[in-house]
Amino acid sequence: IQTIISYRDEQGINSDHYKRWQRALAALGHGSHANPVTLSEAQGYVTNNGWNRWQAVVDALKQQNPPTATPVPTDTPIPTATNTPLPTNTPVPTNTPVPTDTPVPTAYQAPQSLIDNIKIWRSEQPKDSDHAIRWTRVLAAFGKASHNDPMSSSEAKIYRDERGWSRWIDVVTALEKLGK
């Protein structure tokens, strides 16, 4: 806990850094915050952002909430070859043409893991903060939220390149694939 407090105090009380660590302390029962950090969010900081300091938070949260096995009901039969009937009299089409020269285009969609991370990042600040609004605009560009000014890839590149925000690397890639 003392180490987390020292991390928190590295920057000013109004910084995102300070607020993230304050949320970690709240999740561990050593402080208060309306939105304590979750295990998946802390794990995302380690896995996606390379913030190894957060591994201690991940480990502590795992100890607080160890994974539990889902019980399997004993009165439900498990399907096997002997008790699962096979369909009978199912017609099988024989002369269905298969297109060979026209590929069917599929629309690109941002990976669900990226969408999930964006939702976590958006929740780091109050809904009316610039931080949360930026992430809402990204979600709007992906069709996952409503906003009258969805994020463009050119604007996202500013956050990635000029500000050096590594979270924006995958966002820019996905926006470019969408042609935004």
Residue, then its C-alpha position, 0 to 999 in steps of 0.5 A: i500500500q505504501t508503494i502505491i501511495s508513493y506512486r500516486d504522489e509522484q504527480g499532482i492531485n489533479s493528474d490522471h496518474y494520481k487519480r488512477w493510483q487513487r482508484a487502485l487504493a480504493a479497490l484495495g480498501h485503502g481510500s475511497h473513489a466512486n469508481p475503484v479500479t477493476l482487476s481487468e483494468a489493472q491487468g490491462y495497464v500491465t498487458n496493454n500499456g506495459w505499466n509493470r508497476w501495476q502487477a502488484v495491484v493485479d496480484a492483490l486484487k486476485q488475492q481479494n477475488p480469487p477465481t471460482a470454478t463454475p459448478v456443473p449441474t449434476d442432473t443435466p445429461i451431457p450430450t453423447a453419441t448415444n443420447t443425441p438424436l441425429p436429424t432425419n430426412t434433412p434435404v441436402p441441396t445438390n445443385t447450389p452454385v458456389p461463386t468462385d470469382t466474386p469475393v464477398p466484402t466484409a466490413y472491418q470492425a475494431p477488435q472487441s478487446l480494443i473496444d473493451n479497453i476504450k470503455i475502461w479508459r473512458s471510465e477513468q475520468p468523470k463523464d463530462s471530462d475531456h478525457a471521457i469525451r475523447w474516448t466516447r468520440v472514438l467509440a462513436a467512430f466505431g459505432k459503439a456510442s453516440h456523439n455528433d463528432p466521432m473521432s477521425s484517424s487524423e485527430a487520433k494521430i495527434y494524440r499518438d504522435e505529438r502527445g506520445w500516448s501509446r494507447w492511441i497506437d491501436v486506435v489509429t490503426a483501427l480508425e485507418k482500417l475503417g477509413k475514418 
